[in-house]
Amino acid sequence: MESEIARIPSSEPFQLYQSLHEASAQMLPTDAFYICLYAAHEQRLFFPYNFDGQLYDGPVNIPLGNGPTSWVVRNREPFVLECDDRRVQDGGVSFGDSERCSQSAIHVPIMRWSGDSLYGVLSAQSYTPGVYGAFAVAYLQWLADRAGAAMDRTHNESDLRRQLAASEDLAADRWRQAIDMSDSFVCTLREIGAQAEMVRSLSSDAAEPLKRAAQKLAQCCYRAQTEASMFPLTGKSSSSSAQSLEASAIGSLTEREREVLGLLALGRTNRQIADELYVSADAVKFHCRNIFQKLNITSRHQTASIVAKLNARSPR
């Protein structure tokens, strides 16, 4: 298993997560499984891979909180659910089957091998109480260590790419990033489309081929979601380059988009913005979508910090 994980290309994070999931299920009762990546600079938790049984639960990202994942991030050691630990376990964000709660759970840190920093958290959970002992904790931590070694390769490659990009023309760097993203996404969509066509062309009496094709189609979709959800982590440029990109992105906003951005930063709703600017609610939605895309943000509360930085750079 160790050599299999080591052979997974750094460009295939979904394959890495899937292999870790399968390895956990082979040795431990694993009704649910997740991988979390931690963004220390923003204190946010990214969950690109979540499974409850056969159900893939879409990626999410949340602030550091009071659940077991946050506990592991803060303490850098495993958290094992026991009867008196329900408060921490229940303090997390549910995924998968919302009608049931895990009765046994192990959450372990994924550490960087070349230092004491933390990549994230790996967790196996069961609906049966008392199924995880010392072996289960040690085995899951072993898997997390293998994940840390694999992520080291990706991290080192990303560092090299960022250093090269920072030393070259910024516009060319952004263009290459856009091409790489586009090519990767198009290839994934092409594979999804081919599998969809296969499903469509199969006759209703071909149960097994239909099942296999549908399963492959689902895997393609899962992978696309996982990879897309990780871009805020894997696609960041170096600090100075990121600041330049942010300034360039703000400069690309139209005058109307800047007005909407300012009102978003003040906490206005779409309806309030529409009334203030004398435009329709649909127009506000259109401007918000453009602002989010240009600034590469995902929530309204991020606009406040961007406007604060913009005002700090403006002459007084």
Contacts in CASP RR format, 6 or more apart in sequence:
PFRMAT RR
TARGET T0000
AUTHOR 0000-0000-0000
METHOD contacts of the structure
MODEL  1
MESEIARIPSSEPFQLYQSLHEASAQMLPTDAFYICLYAAHEQRLFFPYN
FDGQLYDGPVNIPLGNGPTSWVVRNREPFVLECDDRRVQDGGVSFGDSER
CSQSAIHVPIMRWSGDSLYGVLSAQSYTPGVYGAFAVAYLQWLADRAGAA
MDRTHNESDLRRQLAASEDLAADRWRQAIDMSDSFVCTLREIGAQAEMVR
SLSSDAAEPLKRAAQKLAQCCYRAQTEASMFPLTGKSSSSSAQSLEASAI
GSLTEREREVLGLLALGRTNRQIADELYVSADAVKFHCRNIFQKLNITSR
HQTASIVAKLNARSPR
1 19 0 8 1.000
1 23 0 8 1.000
1 146 0 8 1.000
2 146 0 8 1.000
4 19 0 8 1.000
5 16 0 8 1.000
5 19 0 8 1.000
5 20 0 8 1.000
5 23 0 8 1.000
5 146 0 8 1.000
5 147 0 8 1.000
5 149 0 8 1.000
5 150 0 8 1.000
6 146 0 8 1.000
6 149 0 8 1.000
6 150 0 8 1.000
8 15 0 8 1.000
8 16 0 8 1.000
8 19 0 8 1.000
8 150 0 8 1.000
9 15 0 8 1.000
10 150 0 8 1.000
10 153 0 8 1.000
10 154 0 8 1.000
10 157 0 8 1.000
13 48 0 8 1.000
13 154 0 8 1.000
13 226 0 8 1.000
13 227 0 8 1.000
13 230 0 8 1.000
14 49 0 8 1.000
14 222 0 8 1.000
14 223 0 8 1.000
14 226 0 8 1.000
14 227 0 8 1.000
15 223 0 8 1.000
16 147 0 8 1.000
16 150 0 8 1.000
17 35 0 8 1.000
17 48 0 8 1.000
17 49 0 8 1.000
17 226 0 8 1.000
18 49 0 8 1.000
20 33 0 8 1.000
20 35 0 8 1.000
20 122 0 8 1.000
20 143 0 8 1.000
20 146 0 8 1.000
20 147 0 8 1.000
21 30 0 8 1.000
21 33 0 8 1.000
21 49 0 8 1.000
21 51 0 8 1.000
23 143 0 8 1.000
24 30 0 8 1.000
24 33 0 8 1.000
24 124 0 8 1.000
24 140 0 8 1.000
24 143 0 8 1.000
25 33 0 8 1.000
27 139 0 8 1.000
28 124 0 8 1.000
28 126 0 8 1.000
28 131 0 8 1.000
28 132 0 8 1.000
28 136 0 8 1.000
28 139 0 8 1.000
28 140 0 8 1.000
29 104 0 8 1.000
29 126 0 8 1.000
29 128 0 8 1.000
29 131 0 8 1.000
29 132 0 8 1.000
30 124 0 8 1.000
30 125 0 8 1.000
30 126 0 8 1.000
31 52 0 8 1.000
31 53 0 8 1.000
31 102 0 8 1.000
31 125 0 8 1.000
31 126 0 8 1.000
31 127 0 8 1.000
31 128 0 8 1.000
32 50 0 8 1.000
32 51 0 8 1.000
32 52 0 8 1.000
32 53 0 8 1.000
32 95 0 8 1.000
32 96 0 8 1.000
32 102 0 8 1.000
32 123 0 8 1.000
32 124 0 8 1.000
32 125 0 8 1.000
32 126 0 8 1.000
33 49 0 8 1.000
33 50 0 8 1.000
33 51 0 8 1.000
33 123 0 8 1.000
33 124 0 8 1.000
33 125 0 8 1.000
34 47 0 8 1.000
34 49 0 8 1.000
34 50 0 8 1.000
34 51 0 8 1.000
34 95 0 8 1.000
34 122 0 8 1.000
34 123 0 8 1.000
35 47 0 8 1.000
35 48 0 8 1.000
35 49 0 8 1.000
35 50 0 8 1.000
35 110 0 8 1.000
35 120 0 8 1.000
35 121 0 8 1.000
35 122 0 8 1.000
35 147 0 8 1.000
36 45 0 8 1.000
36 46 0 8 1.000
36 47 0 8 1.000
36 69 0 8 1.000
36 120 0 8 1.000
36 121 0 8 1.000
36 122 0 8 1.000
36 123 0 8 1.000
37 45 0 8 1.000
37 46 0 8 1.000
37 47 0 8 1.000
37 48 0 8 1.000
37 119 0 8 1.000
37 120 0 8 1.000
37 230 0 8 1.000
37 233 0 8 1.000
38 44 0 8 1.000
38 45 0 8 1.000
38 46 0 8 1.000
38 64 0 8 1.000
38 73 0 8 1.000
38 118 0 8 1.000
38 119 0 8 1.000
38 120 0 8 1.000
38 121 0 8 1.000
39 45 0 8 1.000
39 46 0 8 1.000
39 232 0 8 1.000
39 233 0 8 1.000
40 117 0 8 1.000
40 118 0 8 1.000
43 63 0 8 1.000
43 64 0 8 1.000
44 61 0 8 1.000
44 62 0 8 1.000
44 63 0 8 1.000
44 64 0 8 1.000
45 61 0 8 1.000
45 62 0 8 1.000
45 63 0 8 1.000
45 64 0 8 1.000
45 65 0 8 1.000
45 69 0 8 1.000
45 70 0 8 1.000
45 73 0 8 1.000
45 121 0 8 1.000
46 59 0 8 1.000
46 61 0 8 1.000
46 229 0 8 1.000
46 230 0 8 1.000
46 232 0 8 1.000
46 233 0 8 1.000
47 59 0 8 1.000
47 60 0 8 1.000
47 61 0 8 1.000
47 62 0 8 1.000
47 95 0 8 1.000
47 229 0 8 1.000
48 59 0 8 1.000
48 225 0 8 1.000
48 226 0 8 1.000
48 227 0 8 1.000
48 229 0 8 1.000
48 230 0 8 1.000
49 59 0 8 1.000
49 226 0 8 1.000
50 56 0 8 1.000
50 57 0 8 1.000
50 58 0 8 1.000
50 59 0 8 1.000
50 60 0 8 1.000
50 95 0 8 1.000
50 96 0 8 1.000
51 57 0 8 1.000
52 95 0 8 1.000
52 96 0 8 1.000
52 97 0 8 1.000
55 96 0 8 1.000
55 97 0 8 1.000
56 218 0 8 1.000
56 222 0 8 1.000
56 225 0 8 1.000
57 95 0 8 1.000
57 96 0 8 1.000
58 225 0 8 1.000
58 229 0 8 1.000
59 225 0 8 1.000
59 226 0 8 1.000
59 228 0 8 1.000
59 229 0 8 1.000
60 93 0 8 1.000
60 95 0 8 1.000
60 229 0 8 1.000
61 229 0 8 1.000
61 232 0 8 1.000
61 298 0 8 1.000
62 93 0 8 1.000
64 70 0 8 1.000
64 73 0 8 1.000
64 74 0 8 1.000
65 91 0 8 1.000
65 92 0 8 1.000
66 88 0 8 1.000
66 91 0 8 1.000
66 92 0 8 1.000
67 88 0 8 1.000
67 89 0 8 1.000
67 90 0 8 1.000
67 91 0 8 1.000
67 92 0 8 1.000
67 93 0 8 1.000
68 79 0 8 1.000
68 81 0 8 1.000
68 88 0 8 1.000
68 89 0 8 1.000
68 91 0 8 1.000
68 92 0 8 1.000
68 105 0 8 1.000
68 107 0 8 1.000
68 123 0 8 1.000
69 92 0 8 1.000
69 107 0 8 1.000
69 121 0 8 1.000
69 123 0 8 1.000
70 92 0 8 1.000
71 79 0 8 1.000
71 88 0 8 1.000
71 107 0 8 1.000
72 78 0 8 1.000
72 79 0 8 1.000
72 107 0 8 1.000
72 108 0 8 1.000
72 109 0 8 1.000
72 120 0 8 1.000
72 121 0 8 1.000
73 109 0 8 1.000
73 118 0 8 1.000
73 120 0 8 1.000
73 121 0 8 1.000
76 109 0 8 1.000
76 111 0 8 1.000
76 116 0 8 1.000
76 118 0 8 1.000
77 109 0 8 1.000
78 106 0 8 1.000
78 107 0 8 1.000
78 108 0 8 1.000
78 109 0 8 1.000
78 137 0 8 1.000
78 140 0 8 1.000
78 141 0 8 1.000
79 85 0 8 1.000
79 88 0 8 1.000
79 105 0 8 1.000
79 106 0 8 1.000
79 107 0 8 1.000
79 108 0 8 1.000
80 105 0 8 1.000
80 106 0 8 1.000
80 107 0 8 1.000
80 132 0 8 1.000
80 133 0 8 1.000
80 137 0 8 1.000
81 89 0 8 1.000
81 102 0 8 1.000
81 103 0 8 1.000
81 104 0 8 1.000
81 105 0 8 1.000
81 106 0 8 1.000
81 125 0 8 1.000
81 132 0 8 1.000
89 101 0 8 1.000
89 102 0 8 1.000
89 105 0 8 1.000
90 101 0 8 1.000
94 101 0 8 1.000
100 127 0 8 1.000
102 125 0 8 1.000
102 126 0 8 1.000
102 127 0 8 1.000
103 126 0 8 1.000
103 127 0 8 1.000
103 128 0 8 1.000
103 129 0 8 1.000
103 130 0 8 1.000
104 125 0 8 1.000
104 126 0 8 1.000
104 127 0 8 1.000
104 128 0 8 1.000
104 129 0 8 1.000
104 130 0 8 1.000
104 131 0 8 1.000
104 132 0 8 1.000
105 123 0 8 1.000
105 124 0 8 1.000
105 125 0 8 1.000
105 126 0 8 1.000
105 132 0 8 1.000
106 123 0 8 1.000
106 124 0 8 1.000
106 125 0 8 1.000
106 132 0 8 1.000
106 136 0 8 1.000
106 137 0 8 1.000
106 140 0 8 1.000
107 121 0 8 1.000
107 122 0 8 1.000
107 123 0 8 1.000
108 121 0 8 1.000
108 122 0 8 1.000
108 123 0 8 1.000
108 137 0 8 1.000
108 140 0 8 1.000
108 141 0 8 1.000
108 144 0 8 1.000
109 118 0 8 1.000
109 120 0 8 1.000
109 121 0 8 1.000
109 144 0 8 1.000
110 118 0 8 1.000
110 119 0 8 1.000
110 120 0 8 1.000
110 121 0 8 1.000
110 122 0 8 1.000
110 144 0 8 1.000
110 145 0 8 1.000
110 147 0 8 1.000
110 148 0 8 1.000
110 151 0 8 1.000
111 117 0 8 1.000
111 118 0 8 1.000
111 119 0 8 1.000
111 144 0 8 1.000
111 145 0 8 1.000
111 148 0 8 1.000
112 118 0 8 1.000
112 119 0 8 1.000
112 148 0 8 1.000
112 151 0 8 1.000
112 152 0 8 1.000
112 155 0 8 1.000
113 145 0 8 1.000
113 148 0 8 1.000
113 149 0 8 1.000
113 152 0 8 1.000
114 152 0 8 1.000
119 147 0 8 1.000
119 148 0 8 1.000
119 151 0 8 1.000
119 155 0 8 1.000
122 140 0 8 1.000
122 143 0 8 1.000
122 144 0 8 1.000
122 147 0 8 1.000
124 132 0 8 1.000
124 136 0 8 1.000
124 140 0 8 1.000
126 132 0 8 1.000
154 234 0 8 1.000
158 234 0 8 1.000
158 235 0 8 1.000
162 236 0 8 1.000
162 237 0 8 1.000
162 238 0 8 1.000
162 241 0 8 1.000
163 238 0 8 1.000
165 173 0 8 1.000
165 176 0 8 1.000
165 177 0 8 1.000
165 237 0 8 1.000
165 238 0 8 1.000
165 241 0 8 1.000
166 173 0 8 1.000
166 237 0 8 1.000
166 238 0 8 1.000
166 240 0 8 1.000
166 241 0 8 1.000
170 241 0 8 1.000
170 244 0 8 1.000
170 245 0 8 1.000
170 248 0 8 1.000
173 237 0 8 1.000
173 241 0 8 1.000
174 245 0 8 1.000
174 248 0 8 1.000
177 235 0 8 1.000
181 231 0 8 1.000
184 227 0 8 1.000
185 224 0 8 1.000
185 228 0 8 1.000
188 220 0 8 1.000
188 223 0 8 1.000
188 224 0 8 1.000
188 227 0 8 1.000
189 224 0 8 1.000
191 220 0 8 1.000
192 217 0 8 1.000
192 220 0 8 1.000
192 221 0 8 1.000
192 224 0 8 1.000
195 213 0 8 1.000
195 216 0 8 1.000
195 217 0 8 1.000
195 220 0 8 1.000
196 217 0 8 1.000
198 213 0 8 1.000
199 210 0 8 1.000
199 213 0 8 1.000
199 214 0 8 1.000
199 217 0 8 1.000
202 209 0 8 1.000
202 210 0 8 1.000
202 213 0 8 1.000
204 210 0 8 1.000
232 296 0 8 1.000
232 298 0 8 1.000
236 242 0 8 1.000
237 245 0 8 1.000
246 295 0 8 1.000
246 306 0 8 1.000
246 309 0 8 1.000
247 313 0 8 1.000
249 294 0 8 1.000
249 295 0 8 1.000
249 296 0 8 1.000
250 295 0 8 1.000
250 306 0 8 1.000
250 310 0 8 1.000
252 294 0 8 1.000
253 261 0 8 1.000
253 291 0 8 1.000
253 294 0 8 1.000
253 295 0 8 1.000
256 277 0 8 1.000
256 287 0 8 1.000
257 287 0 8 1.000
257 290 0 8 1.000
257 291 0 8 1.000
257 294 0 8 1.000
259 277 0 8 1.000
260 273 0 8 1.000
260 277 0 8 1.000
260 284 0 8 1.000
260 287 0 8 1.000
260 288 0 8 1.000
260 291 0 8 1.000
261 291 0 8 1.000
261 303 0 8 1.000
261 306 0 8 1.000
261 307 0 8 1.000
262 303 0 8 1.000
262 307 0 8 1.000
263 272 0 8 1.000
263 273 0 8 1.000
263 276 0 8 1.000
263 277 0 8 1.000
264 273 0 8 1.000
264 288 0 8 1.000
264 291 0 8 1.000
264 300 0 8 1.000
264 303 0 8 1.000
265 303 0 8 1.000
265 304 0 8 1.000
265 306 0 8 1.000
265 307 0 8 1.000
265 308 0 8 1.000
267 300 0 8 1.000
267 304 0 8 1.000
268 276 0 8 1.000
270 281 0 8 1.000
270 284 0 8 1.000
270 285 0 8 1.000
270 288 0 8 1.000
271 281 0 8 1.000
273 284 0 8 1.000
274 280 0 8 1.000
274 281 0 8 1.000
274 283 0 8 1.000
274 284 0 8 1.000
277 284 0 8 1.000
291 297 0 8 1.000
291 303 0 8 1.000
292 298 0 8 1.000
295 302 0 8 1.000
295 303 0 8 1.000
295 306 0 8 1.000
297 303 0 8 1.000
297 306 0 8 1.000
END
